[in-house]
Amino acid sequence: MRDALTEAPDGVTTLPYLPELPARGPGADMVGRSAGLLVDLPVDMPPQGWRLVDRPGRDAERTTSLWRQDLDELAEAFDGWSGPLKLQVTGPWTLAAALWLPLGDRVLSDAGATRDLAESLAEGVRAHVTEVARLLPGTSLTLQVDEPSLPAVLAGHVRSDSGYRVLPAPDASQAEHVLGTVLTAARDAGAATAVHCCAGDPPVALLRGAGAEALALDVATLSTRDWDAVAEAVEAGTTLWAGALSTSRPTAYGQVVETISTRWHELGLSPASLADLGVTPACGLAGTTPDAARAITRATVESARALAEVAVR
């Protein structure tokens, strides 16, 4: 997989990454893995799901061990690498919707607890980016913050423990501030920032306001209004990582090129700006086989190459 993303064709900039491997069990899943980065907010995993606790237990120890193993292997695999590298964590709103309070509902149910969670995650992100930079001093790091639950949080669609009510939705300014806390910490540690939201109705303006330098979106879910917001973001200097390759069925890179370039033309965007477009899978590759993951990765590179050729015509 490294070779597919470190030996790019001319005109294409690739972005190797530290993969998440959730099939390894608790602590390797996106929620538990990122909860393991929290500072002074230990978690454990009773049957209900990941929960904040007074002191870390066996599940937290397993998460820490998996992180240590992954960073050791990352340092070995990318020893001497002097190019870009992407890390990813689950964002504060998705964590708040998934984690449980010690003796209560989801963290999302308590605005103060949500702010504390974001601040703890920010500290953990700062330490994580700093550690990877120490292990691989030649790399240029980007932190991707995954927020698949953010649209549901903003719409007030996250249900309480009982299921009989929905949890209050934060206002846009609060949501932007909480997410911005984590993005700012990443930038302070020297990383560029991206936010990934593969759900429908992504809050593009909010993500920009929080400080995301790149937006990773599933383009199949974007409405005309969403595309207009994306066009405004691109013209303002935000990079789009277009999630254009399906993770469940083969996608020919020619189809990706036609879809994206046609939409670019309809939006009135300069064809030259296609050279700056990122091409990604629509969502994560955790549910695919290794061979399928490699094929999808190669297709993203081929799609980016073809779009770069369109950009210079």
Order of alpha helices (4+ residues) and beta strands (2+ residues): alpha-alpha-beta-beta-alpha-beta-alpha-alpha-beta-alpha-alpha-beta-alpha-beta-alpha-beta-alpha-beta-alpha
